[in-house]
Amino acid sequence: MDKDDFIVVTGAGGFIGGHLVGSLVRQGHRRIRAVDKKPMSSWYQLHPEVDSLQRDLTDRAACDQVARGAAVVYNLAADMGGMGFIESHKADCMLSVLINTHMLMAARQHQVRDYFFASSACVYAADKQTDADVVALRESDAYPALPEDGYGWEKLFSERMCRHFREDFALRTRTARYHNVYGPWGTYDGGREKAPAAICRKVIEAKLSGRHEIEIWGDGEQTRSFMYIDDCIEGTQLIMHGANTEPVNLGSDQLVSINQLADIAEAIAGIKLHRRYRLDAPKGVRGRNSDNTMIKALYDDWAPSIRLEDGLERTYRWIYDQIIAGRQAQLAAGD
């Protein structure tokens, strides 16, 4: 991209979007519009150098407004969260289809050159994820279609919309399937947090309270791979600029169980906790991992490389600071 390209980032008030806008600013891009539905006081990161707008992009008119004049659109906007959220908000997750549909229509109308869609590993067929010792998922494993109910179906449908806008209208679309992104400046409580942030928060709270126990959803043997935010942002921009037009995995292939994830967080905290397993809690598929053969072949052997142990320590430290700051603010308010 030229430094003078007008770039729109939707979902910019969210975790990944905030990091992406920050990366573009540091690279010297001067014309950026950041858009999110949330009030700006709730954005994870605000960048004063960019044009920030609060807009509901399920509305077609709002999409027309924010896309006007853009050369590049990164569409990261969606109503989503961790497994506890997406299993109990299927309709809300499905309604995100309006965002991508209306943004594609606006991109076509305003002759946007390049369009990126943030998809998810939740598009993969559930019957290929029934074993904790899962075979890493290749891009072709999304079909025959049997994605995560609600959220996964929306993502898979939106991938197809991108494909057909590329084929029928020559809009240059790119799609990445994110695998469990984590890191600082993201959700760590409130019900939308994902496993790494939730585990870190629970370990921190157990340490601070002196109650040395932790609740684990499921039996803890379900497996996942987790990608640190820096790898996500670098990979997103590689995919956006590359020649490949098909959806590609963007995720770490370091497979761990939830119990192992808790082990790592406990080691960072220097503590060992008693585990209470909540077997009736939402837990998703039994196992999921990213096959990175395609991304390595397309982008000079590049793949996410930040170890979970390293990324989780940075995440733990940030969440710890947020919790301490929040408690101090409560004490000050009480005074």
N, C-alpha and C positions, 0 to 999 in steps of 0.2 A: 504494500500500500504506500502511496505517496503521503508525505507528512501533511499535505494540504487536503487530502480526502476528508469529506465530511462523514464521520462514523457515528452510527447510532448503536447504543447498547441498551437493550431492554432487560428488565430484571436487575438493573444496575444498583438498586438498593439492597439486593440480596447478597449472599455470601460470595458466590463465584463472580457475579456481575461486578461487585465492588472491587474485587481484586483485578478483574480484567480492565476496568476503567483506569485503575491506578497504574497498571502495566503500560497501557497505551499512553498515558500522560508521561511516564518516565521515558518512553521511547521517543518522545518529542512530537507526538501528534497534537495538533493545535485546535482541531475542529471536532469536538466530541459532544454528543448529546446523550445524557444519561437519563433513563426513564424507568419509573417504577410506580406501582399502584399505592404503595405505602406512603404515609406522610413522611416527609424528609427527616423529621425527628426520629423516625424508626429505621432509617437506612443504616446498614452496618458501617458503610464508609461514605463520606461526602468529600468530593474533590472540588475545591472552589474554582479550579481552572476550567471546568466544563459547564455546559448548559444543562442543568438538572431540572427535570420536569416530573411532577406527579400526575400520572395519567392512568386510567383503567383501559388496558389494551384489549379487553374483550369487546370494546366498543370500536366499530369500524371507523368512525370519524376521528377518534383519537389516534388510531394507527395511521390514517392519512396525514394527520398533522405532524406526527413525529418523524415520518419517513420522508417528508417533503425535502428535496434537495440532497438527500443522502446518497453517497456512493457505495457505502458498506453498512450492512446491518448484522449485528450479532444478536440473535434472538435467544435470550436465556430466561425469559419471563415464563413462569408457571406457578400454579398453586400446588405446592408439594411440601414434603417433609420426610421424616424417617418412617420406618415401617408402622409405628404406632399411629401416625397420621394417615398414611395412604390407605391403610386397611380399613379405616373408619370414615374416610372422606372420599369415597370413590366418585360420586357425582361431581364434587368440587374439582377433583383432579381431571375428570373428563372435560369439564367446561373450559379447561385451558386450551382445548382444540380451537376455540374461538380466537385466541391470541395469535397462534401461528397462522391460521387461515386468513385472518384479517391483515396480519403483517405481510404475508405473501402477496395478497391482493394489492396492498398499498405499495409494496416494493415494485411490483409490476407496473402499477400506474405511474409511479414517479421514476421509473427507469433506474432503479438501484442496480449496481453492477454485480456486487457480491453479497451473498446472504448465507449466514451460518445458523444452523439449528442445533440446539443442545438437546440431544436425545438421552436415553438412559439404558443401562443394562437390564432394566425391568421389561424391555421388549422381548427378552429371550424366552423361549418355550419352557414352561414350567416342568414338563416331563423330562427335560434334560438336566434338571437341577434337584433331583430327589435324593442324592447321596452327598454326604459331607465330603467325601473324597471325590469331588466332582471333576469331570474332564473339563478343562478350560474351554470356555465358549468361544467358538469362531463366529464371524459375522453371519455366515450362512445359517447358523443355528436359530435365527429368528423365525425361520419358516420350516415346516408348516406352523402357522401362527397359533400360539397359546401363551400370550404374555401375561404379566401381572394384571389382575383384574382392575379396571379403572385406569390407574396411572399408566400402566404399561400399554394398554390399548390406545390411549391418547397419544403416547409417544410414537407408537408404531404407525398409526394413521397419519400423524403429522410428518413422519419420515416420507411416507408415500406422497403426501401433498407436495413436499419439496421436490421429490423426484419428478412429478408430473409438471410442476411449474418450470423446471429445468428443461424437460423434454418439449413441452408445448409452447413455452413463452421465452425460452433462451435465457432465463434468469439463472445465473451461476450460483448454485446452491451447494453447500457442504454440510455434512452431518457427522457429529461425534457422539458415540454412545458412552456416556460417563459411567464409571464404576465407582460408586461410594467415595465421593470427594470429601475431604476433611481438612481442617486447619484453623488457624486463628481468624478472628473477625467473622465468626459464624454463630449459628444457633447452638446453644448448649443446654437450654432448659425450655420449659413451656409446652412441650408435647410435639414439636416439629424437629427436634434434634435427632441426628443419626447416631449410630452406635459408638463411634470413637469419642464424640463429644459427650454423649450420655455416660459412657464408662468413666471418662476423666472426671466429670462433675461428681459422679457418685463416689469415686475414690477420694476426691478432695473433701467432699462433705463428710465422709466417714472419718477421715483423718482429723478434720477440724472439730468434729463433734465428740470424738473419742469413742463413738459407737462403731466398733471395728467389724462391720458387716456390710455386704453389698447385695442388692437384688439383681439377678441376671434373668433376662427374658429367655424362656425356653430352657433346654438342658445345657446350654453353653457349648455344645458340640457342633452347632451349625457353623458353616464356614463362609468366609467372604475374603475379597481383596479390597484394600483401601488405598486411595490415591491422594497424596498430599497436594494441596492447592497450587503450589509452584509448578509442579509437573502438569497439572490440569491446564494452567494458563499458557504454559509454553506449548503444550500439545495442541490446544485449541487454535493458537495462531499458526502453527505449522499446517494443520489441516485446512484452515481457512485459505492459506496461500498456496496449497498444493494443487496438483492436477487431478487428484482422485475425486470423483463425484459420488461414490457410494458410501453408505454409512460405515464408519470404522470405529473399532474399540479404542477407547481412551481410558486406560486403567492399569493399575499395578497388577502383576501376576504373582505377588507374594501372598499366597493363600494362608490364612490363619483361622482358627476357631475363635468364637467369642470368648471362650475361657482363656485362650492364649492372648487375646487382646487385653483382657483384664489383668493377666500376668504382667504384661508390659507396663500397664498403667500403675500397678502396684509397685513394680520395681522402680519406676520414676519417683513415686511418692515415698519409697523406703518403708513400705508397710505391707502387711499380709492380712487379708480380710476373710472373714467367714462368708461363704456364699449361700444365698437363699435363691433357689431356682423357682421362678414363676412359670410353670408349664402351660398355663392358660393364656399367657401374654402373646401379642402378635410377634411372629418371628420370621415370616416370609419363607422363601424356599430353603431347602436344607443345605444347599451348597452353591456357590457362584464364584467363578474366577474368570479372568480375562485372558484370552489367547491373543498374544501380541505379535503373531507372525505377520499379519497384514500391515500393521503400522510400521514395523521394522523394515519391511520390504519397500514400503512407499517413501519413507523419510530417512534414508541413510542410516538404518539400524537404530533409529531413535525409539525409545520407549520410556515410560515413567521409571525413574531410577532412585527416588528418595526412599530410603528404608522406612518401614513403618515405625521402628524404634526411634528413629531420628525425628520424623514428622510428628509423632505422637508426643514426644517430649516438648517440642515447641508449642503444640496445641495445649498440652497440660499446663504449661507455664502461663500461657495467655489466659486460659479459663480460671486458673488459680488467682491471677491478678484481678480479673473481673469480679470474682466472688468476694475477695478481700475488699476491693474498692466499694462494692455494693454494701457490704456490712458496715464499712466506715461511714458511708453516706447515711445509712439508717441511724447509726449512733449519733451522727451530727444533727440529723433532723430531730431526734429525740431530745437533744439538749436544747 
